[in-house]
Amino acid sequence: MFDLEYVPFSRFGAYMAISYMRSSGDRKEGLYLRSVHGQSGTRELLRLVSADESPVSTEYASTLLKLKYSGSAEIIFPEEHCIRIRGKGTGLRMISAPFSHKHIIQLDETRMVVNLAVQYFQLGIKMLKGKVSAEHDWDGHVTFNIAVEFEPDENGEWECELTDYSNTYYSVKEKFEYFDILAERVKAEFELFYHNMPAVPEEYEPQRFLASYINWSSVVAPLGIMKRYGMFMSKNWMCNVWSWDHCFNTMALTGGEPKLAWDQFMQMFDHQDEWGAVPDTINDGMLVRLNVKPPIHGWTLLKMMERMILTTSQKEEAYDRIAKWTNWWMNMRAGYNGMPYYYHGNDSGWDNSTCYVPVMPLSSADLPAYLIIQMRALARLADFLGKLNEADMWNKRADQLKTDLVKNYWDGSELCTLDINGNKHKSKSLLPMMTIILGDELPDEIREYVVGNILRSAEQGGFMTEWGVMTEQLNSELYVSDGYWRGPIWAPSTLIIVDGLKRAGYAEEARSLALRFAKLCQKGCFAENFDAVTGQGLRDRAYTWTASTFLVLMRDYLE
């Protein structure tokens, strides 16, 4: 389960991680110290090798990484910006990739600074035992190749602390705590987080442990653009927060980690623009507004309120932000008959769904369904806040939008999509079935159609497989087993469907689907998505919204 090729070794708040990387281009295979800072040109900073070039094996299960070679070493992340390493026997070397714009400042035999300008990264090194030396091909201006070596003392021991710092001065601590004390402390930090995560049936406890670790270690500290602690999608490649992904991570944190849940939810609203739109994605060094993501925030808030008590100020803030976000969709993205539109598949979160093959912009029935739920959430908040007229207004708007949904997307036999001129299109994508989020608010005829398609087996033209609900029908000529939103099973669509089924009166079917997803995670880890037929994990295997969905399904629908 803890394989460095798939699950990075890191900690809560850190922007550094250690991973095992396969060879690719100029990158050699091996163990790498990596950066997840947003502005980093390449994530791989320095390759860790034994000083005598003997093979290095690794072992870890959460907060302590062990290296074995002709010598041995142990690694922990005691703090957000620090790594502590201690070793015996043969030392370790850190070797850079061959690119320019980097240099080394050797302060003395125990202190060094490695400046990796291309990656916007500075690493301070302080030896507590032994000494540090470096080989580098300085040409009078830059260095292309660097090899830093940690050398043991006369007792064959060495220990160092590595600090990721972004200011102009490397401040070395006056006192350093013992390695074992720090190791116990960081272990306790994680175990407290793990304890606060939702309980699961005993057979899924290993998955709960791993899901908790993936989520805990994928959090980064406030820095640069990010004003709060935020959970990245992963510390592999998707080192960002997206404005619907964060909703699923929020739901897993409610109950056990309410402050972190609130910060995770509000992270994107910190950057809401003057018209009410939230950005597509952020990290510490980058904010992108080229696309948006679907408005599932009202639904998320309702789920949050089932598990945590919001203060009056939190309700007021949520009401203001979500109201602006809702009005943005209804005003700035209005198209045919006033229906809201996606300008690109990325806006829907289903980037390459086959719905978008015929034409763009496009409106799918999932979008008004999300907004109806969002308006219901706003009505509830308004009622809490004593804004009774506004509560009535939001409910009336939701009722009207539900009427418009039926009028514009239902052709009497199936749900269609609309182009900007109001022409109806059909597809074999699961996306229109996301209207199940309305639960018992769906009109009977549409509910029977949607539920029937979801629960019908893939072999019979539906979407259900042994492992869950696929995103493109198996008989579609556009189906691809590893086709992103053109076939694989995804966590967010699964959670929306399970919740909608339960609220629509299909509690046993919802529980059955939650169980399928739990077994899928047993087989394919917490992958970004899964092969719908084989259950094989695809793409990134340590994806937080998958881990979070597993935890939410265990807590809310399976237990």
CORVENDA-V209893 format. One record per residue. N is the residue number from 1. RES is the residue in three letters. PSI is psi in radians with two decimals (999 if undefined). NEAR is the number of other C-alpha atoms within 12 Angstrom. Layout:
n = (N/N)
res = (RES/RES)
psi = (PSI/PSI)
near = (NEAR/NEAR)
//
This chain:
n = (1/2/3/4/5/6/7/8/9/10/11/12/13/14/15/16/17/18/19/20/21/22/23/24/25/26/27/28/29/30/31/32/33/34/35/36/37/38/39/40/41/42/43/44/45/46/47/48/49/50/51/52/53/54/55/56/57/58/59/60/61/62/63/64/65/66/67/68/69/70/71/72/73/74/75/76/77/78/79/80/81/82/83/84/85/86/87/88/89/90/91/92/93/94/95/96/97/98/99/100/101/102/103/104/105/106/107/108/109/110/111/112/113/114/115/116/117/118/119/120/121/122/123/124/125/126/127/128/129/130/131/132/133/134/135/136/137/138/139/140/141/142/143/144/145/146/147/148/149/150/151/152/153/154/155/156/157/158/159/160/161/162/163/164/165/166/167/168/169/170/171/172/173/174/175/176/177/178/179/180/181/182/183/184/185/186/187/188/189/190/191/192/193/194/195/196/197/198/199/200/201/202/203/204/205/206/207/208/209/210/211/212/213/214/215/216/217/218/219/220/221/222/223/224/225/226/227/228/229/230/231/232/233/234/235/236/237/238/239/240/241/242/243/244/245/246/247/248/249/250/251/252/253/254/255/256/257/258/259/260/261/262/263/264/265/266/267/268/269/270/271/272/273/274/275/276/277/278/279/280/281/282/283/284/285/286/287/288/289/290/291/292/293/294/295/296/297/298/299/300/301/302/303/304/305/306/307/308/309/310/311/312/313/314/315/316/317/318/319/320/321/322/323/324/325/326/327/328/329/330/331/332/333/334/335/336/337/338/339/340/341/342/343/344/345/346/347/348/349/350/351/352/353/354/355/356/357/358/359/360/361/362/363/364/365/366/367/368/369/370/371/372/373/374/375/376/377/378/379/380/381/382/383/384/385/386/387/388/389/390/391/392/393/394/395/396/397/398/399/400/401/402/403/404/405/406/407/408/409/410/411/412/413/414/415/416/417/418/419/420/421/422/423/424/425/426/427/428/429/430/431/432/433/434/435/436/437/438/439/440/441/442/443/444/445/446/447/448/449/450/451/452/453/454/455/456/457/458/459/460/461/462/463/464/465/466/467/468/469/470/471/472/473/474/475/476/477/478/479/480/481/482/483/484/485/486/487/488/489/490/491/492/493/494/495/496/497/498/499/500/501/502/503/504/505/506/507/508/509/510/511/512/513/514/515/516/517/518/519/520/521/522/523/524/525/526/527/528/529/530/531/532/533/534/535/536/537/538/539/540/541/542/543/544/545/546/547/548/549/550/551/552/553/554/555/556/557/558/559)
res = (MET/PHE/ASP/LEU/GLU/TYR/VAL/PRO/PHE/SER/ARG/PHE/GLY/ALA/TYR/MET/ALA/ILE/SER/TYR/MET/ARG/SER/SER/GLY/ASP/ARG/LYS/GLU/GLY/LEU/TYR/LEU/ARG/SER/VAL/HIS/GLY/GLN/SER/GLY/THR/ARG/GLU/LEU/LEU/ARG/LEU/VAL/SER/ALA/ASP/GLU/SER/PRO/VAL/SER/THR/GLU/TYR/ALA/SER/THR/LEU/LEU/LYS/LEU/LYS/TYR/SER/GLY/SER/ALA/GLU/ILE/ILE/PHE/PRO/GLU/GLU/HIS/CYS/ILE/ARG/ILE/ARG/GLY/LYS/GLY/THR/GLY/LEU/ARG/MET/ILE/SER/ALA/PRO/PHE/SER/HIS/LYS/HIS/ILE/ILE/GLN/LEU/ASP/GLU/THR/ARG/MET/VAL/VAL/ASN/LEU/ALA/VAL/GLN/TYR/PHE/GLN/LEU/GLY/ILE/LYS/MET/LEU/LYS/GLY/LYS/VAL/SER/ALA/GLU/HIS/ASP/TRP/ASP/GLY/HIS/VAL/THR/PHE/ASN/ILE/ALA/VAL/GLU/PHE/GLU/PRO/ASP/GLU/ASN/GLY/GLU/TRP/GLU/CYS/GLU/LEU/THR/ASP/TYR/SER/ASN/THR/TYR/TYR/SER/VAL/LYS/GLU/LYS/PHE/GLU/TYR/PHE/ASP/ILE/LEU/ALA/GLU/ARG/VAL/LYS/ALA/GLU/PHE/GLU/LEU/PHE/TYR/HIS/ASN/MET/PRO/ALA/VAL/PRO/GLU/GLU/TYR/GLU/PRO/GLN/ARG/PHE/LEU/ALA/SER/TYR/ILE/ASN/TRP/SER/SER/VAL/VAL/ALA/PRO/LEU/GLY/ILE/MET/LYS/ARG/TYR/GLY/MET/PHE/MET/SER/LYS/ASN/TRP/MET/CYS/ASN/VAL/TRP/SER/TRP/ASP/HIS/CYS/PHE/ASN/THR/MET/ALA/LEU/THR/GLY/GLY/GLU/PRO/LYS/LEU/ALA/TRP/ASP/GLN/PHE/MET/GLN/MET/PHE/ASP/HIS/GLN/ASP/GLU/TRP/GLY/ALA/VAL/PRO/ASP/THR/ILE/ASN/ASP/GLY/MET/LEU/VAL/ARG/LEU/ASN/VAL/LYS/PRO/PRO/ILE/HIS/GLY/TRP/THR/LEU/LEU/LYS/MET/MET/GLU/ARG/MET/ILE/LEU/THR/THR/SER/GLN/LYS/GLU/GLU/ALA/TYR/ASP/ARG/ILE/ALA/LYS/TRP/THR/ASN/TRP/TRP/MET/ASN/MET/ARG/ALA/GLY/TYR/ASN/GLY/MET/PRO/TYR/TYR/TYR/HIS/GLY/ASN/ASP/SER/GLY/TRP/ASP/ASN/SER/THR/CYS/TYR/VAL/PRO/VAL/MET/PRO/LEU/SER/SER/ALA/ASP/LEU/PRO/ALA/TYR/LEU/ILE/ILE/GLN/MET/ARG/ALA/LEU/ALA/ARG/LEU/ALA/ASP/PHE/LEU/GLY/LYS/LEU/ASN/GLU/ALA/ASP/MET/TRP/ASN/LYS/ARG/ALA/ASP/GLN/LEU/LYS/THR/ASP/LEU/VAL/LYS/ASN/TYR/TRP/ASP/GLY/SER/GLU/LEU/CYS/THR/LEU/ASP/ILE/ASN/GLY/ASN/LYS/HIS/LYS/SER/LYS/SER/LEU/LEU/PRO/MET/MET/THR/ILE/ILE/LEU/GLY/ASP/GLU/LEU/PRO/ASP/GLU/ILE/ARG/GLU/TYR/VAL/VAL/GLY/ASN/ILE/LEU/ARG/SER/ALA/GLU/GLN/GLY/GLY/PHE/MET/THR/GLU/TRP/GLY/VAL/MET/THR/GLU/GLN/LEU/ASN/SER/GLU/LEU/TYR/VAL/SER/ASP/GLY/TYR/TRP/ARG/GLY/PRO/ILE/TRP/ALA/PRO/SER/THR/LEU/ILE/ILE/VAL/ASP/GLY/LEU/LYS/ARG/ALA/GLY/TYR/ALA/GLU/GLU/ALA/ARG/SER/LEU/ALA/LEU/ARG/PHE/ALA/LYS/LEU/CYS/GLN/LYS/GLY/CYS/PHE/ALA/GLU/ASN/PHE/ASP/ALA/VAL/THR/GLY/GLN/GLY/LEU/ARG/ASP/ARG/ALA/TYR/THR/TRP/THR/ALA/SER/THR/PHE/LEU/VAL/LEU/MET/ARG/ASP/TYR/LEU/GLU)
psi = (-0.72/1.54/2.08/-0.30/-0.43/-0.68/1.85/2.62/2.07/-2.76/2.94/2.18/-0.25/2.61/0.14/2.67/2.79/2.25/2.74/2.14/2.38/2.77/2.51/2.03/-2.19/-0.18/2.22/2.65/2.48/-2.94/2.23/2.43/2.24/2.74/2.42/0.27/2.49/-0.59/0.02/2.21/-0.80/2.53/-0.53/2.02/-1.06/2.39/2.30/2.13/2.77/2.61/-0.47/0.19/0.36/2.64/2.52/2.17/2.72/2.72/2.28/2.79/0.06/-1.47/0.01/2.13/2.20/2.35/2.36/2.30/-2.50/-0.39/-2.69/2.76/2.70/2.48/2.37/2.80/1.54/-0.50/3.00/-0.59/0.26/2.58/2.34/2.31/2.34/2.56/2.91/2.55/-2.41/2.43/-3.09/2.70/2.59/2.07/2.31/2.78/2.69/1.30/2.86/-2.98/1.08/2.78/2.91/2.42/1.86/1.86/-0.74/-2.98/-0.12/-0.09/2.43/2.63/2.26/2.06/1.98/1.49/-0.69/-0.56/0.16/0.84/2.33/2.35/2.04/2.39/2.23/2.09/2.27/-0.50/2.52/-2.83/2.90/2.41/2.95/2.58/2.33/2.57/1.10/2.25/0.26/-0.19/-0.86/2.96/2.37/-0.65/2.35/2.41/1.93/2.32/2.32/2.05/2.41/2.80/-2.96/-0.30/0.09/0.37/2.63/2.62/2.46/2.82/2.28/2.30/2.18/1.99/2.61/-0.04/-2.97/-0.02/2.23/1.84/1.97/2.36/2.63/-0.59/2.51/2.27/2.78/2.52/-0.83/-0.64/-0.77/-0.68/-0.73/-0.63/-0.82/-0.58/-0.74/-0.65/-0.86/-0.75/-0.57/-0.77/-0.81/-0.76/-0.59/-0.11/2.75/2.50/2.70/2.84/2.61/-0.65/-0.30/0.20/-0.69/-0.65/-0.65/-0.74/-0.82/-0.74/-0.73/-0.73/-0.77/-0.80/-0.81/-0.81/-0.17/-0.01/2.42/2.74/2.77/2.25/2.43/-2.13/-0.57/2.11/-0.19/2.91/2.33/2.50/1.98/2.80/-0.55/2.78/0.37/-1.41/-0.63/1.16/1.14/2.93/2.22/2.72/0.50/-0.47/-0.70/-0.39/-0.72/-0.65/-0.62/-0.81/-0.60/-0.45/-0.38/2.55/-1.17/-0.59/1.16/-0.67/-0.80/-0.64/-0.79/-0.77/-0.68/-0.71/-0.74/-0.14/-0.85/-0.54/-0.28/-0.36/0.41/2.35/3.13/-0.36/-0.20/-0.10/2.55/2.67/2.84/-0.84/2.66/2.75/-2.92/-0.40/0.07/2.42/2.24/2.24/0.30/-0.49/3.10/-2.98/2.84/2.61/1.30/0.24/-0.55/-0.77/-0.76/-0.76/-0.70/-0.68/-0.66/-0.74/-0.22/-0.37/-0.24/2.67/2.12/2.46/2.90/-0.71/-0.62/-0.71/-0.70/-0.75/-0.78/-0.73/-0.85/-0.83/-0.78/-0.57/-0.78/-0.70/-0.71/-0.80/-0.55/-0.81/-0.76/-0.43/-0.86/-0.34/0.37/2.39/-2.28/2.24/0.42/0.15/2.53/2.57/2.59/2.28/-0.34/2.75/-0.56/-0.54/-0.51/-0.22/-0.29/1.26/-0.90/0.48/2.52/-0.19/-0.56/0.06/-0.78/-0.72/2.69/2.63/2.85/2.53/2.21/2.64/-0.31/-0.60/-0.92/-0.53/-0.79/-0.73/-0.57/-0.83/-0.69/-0.69/-0.63/-0.70/-0.71/-0.66/-0.70/-0.75/-0.77/-0.70/-0.78/-0.67/0.09/0.29/1.22/-0.64/-0.67/-0.62/-0.77/-0.69/-0.79/-0.68/-0.67/-0.68/-0.68/-0.74/-0.76/-0.72/-0.58/-0.71/-0.75/-0.58/-0.86/-0.78/-0.70/-0.48/-0.31/2.13/0.22/-0.32/-0.44/2.87/2.31/2.98/2.83/2.35/-3.13/-0.30/0.03/0.10/2.40/2.50/2.66/2.66/3.06/0.43/2.65/-0.29/-0.85/-0.41/-0.16/-0.14/-0.21/-0.31/-0.39/-0.26/-2.20/-0.01/-0.27/2.33/2.56/-0.81/-0.74/-0.68/-0.77/-0.67/-0.86/-0.89/-0.71/-0.77/-0.70/-0.79/-0.33/2.45/2.67/-0.61/-0.41/0.30/0.13/-2.70/-0.07/2.29/3.14/-0.53/-0.21/-2.71/2.05/2.80/-0.09/2.38/2.50/-0.54/0.11/2.41/-0.22/0.04/2.35/2.23/-0.65/0.93/0.45/-1.89/0.35/0.67/-0.90/2.80/2.39/2.65/-0.85/-0.74/-0.63/-0.81/-0.73/-0.74/-0.80/-0.80/-0.76/-0.73/-0.78/-0.76/-0.29/-0.03/0.18/1.05/-0.72/-0.67/-0.64/-0.77/-0.70/-0.72/-0.66/-0.69/-0.70/-0.72/-0.65/-0.75/-0.56/-0.72/-0.53/-0.66/-0.81/0.29/-2.73/1.12/2.76/-0.73/3.07/2.52/2.15/-0.40/-0.78/-0.36/0.09/2.36/2.41/2.71/-2.30/2.25/0.06/1.11/2.21/-0.66/-0.39/-0.80/-0.74/-0.73/-0.75/-0.84/-0.72/-0.76/-0.72/-0.78/-0.80/-0.37/-0.34/-0.74/999)
near = (27/30/25/33/26/31/38/45/46/47/42/39/36/40/51/45/46/43/37/32/30/18/16/11/10/13/23/21/22/30/37/35/38/40/39/44/43/33/24/26/20/29/34/42/42/43/35/41/37/33/29/19/18/19/21/29/24/28/26/26/25/39/38/34/35/26/32/25/26/21/29/32/36/33/39/42/39/35/30/29/33/33/41/40/39/39/38/29/26/33/41/46/32/36/33/42/35/26/25/22/27/33/33/34/28/22/20/16/23/31/33/32/36/41/35/38/24/26/30/26/37/34/42/37/42/39/36/32/31/31/31/38/32/34/23/27/21/19/13/11/12/21/28/26/28/33/31/37/36/45/35/31/23/13/14/21/27/34/39/39/42/39/36/39/30/24/14/13/14/23/20/25/17/8/10/20/19/20/27/19/15/25/28/20/21/32/28/18/26/34/22/18/32/32/22/25/38/36/30/29/20/12/15/29/23/23/38/41/35/42/48/47/44/49/51/50/46/43/45/42/32/26/25/19/27/33/22/30/36/49/55/47/43/45/48/42/31/28/39/40/48/42/46/43/47/48/47/44/52/50/48/49/45/37/30/27/29/28/23/33/38/40/31/44/44/39/42/45/38/28/28/28/20/15/21/27/36/39/33/33/39/43/41/35/26/23/29/26/21/16/25/38/37/49/46/46/43/38/37/45/41/31/33/36/27/16/25/25/21/27/17/16/14/26/32/22/24/40/37/25/35/43/37/29/39/40/27/26/37/33/19/20/31/26/26/25/23/24/39/42/40/39/29/29/29/28/37/40/31/38/25/28/37/36/42/35/22/20/25/28/30/41/46/50/48/45/43/47/43/42/43/43/41/42/44/39/37/45/35/31/38/29/23/24/24/16/18/17/18/25/25/22/21/32/27/19/26/30/26/21/33/33/23/22/39/32/25/32/38/31/20/14/16/27/38/35/45/39/33/26/21/26/23/26/31/29/31/36/43/48/49/46/50/41/45/48/41/43/34/23/28/36/24/18/19/34/34/26/25/37/41/25/36/43/34/24/24/30/18/16/22/29/42/36/35/28/36/44/51/54/52/45/39/31/23/24/15/25/30/27/29/27/26/31/40/39/42/45/49/47/45/43/44/48/49/41/49/45/38/37/38/29/25/29/23/26/21/19/28/36/30/30/41/39/35/33/51/44/29/40/45/30/23/34/40/48/40/37/44/45/37/40/30/22/33/27/35/31/25/31/38/46/51/50/45/50/52/50/48/52/49/46/43/38/30/31/36/31/20)
//
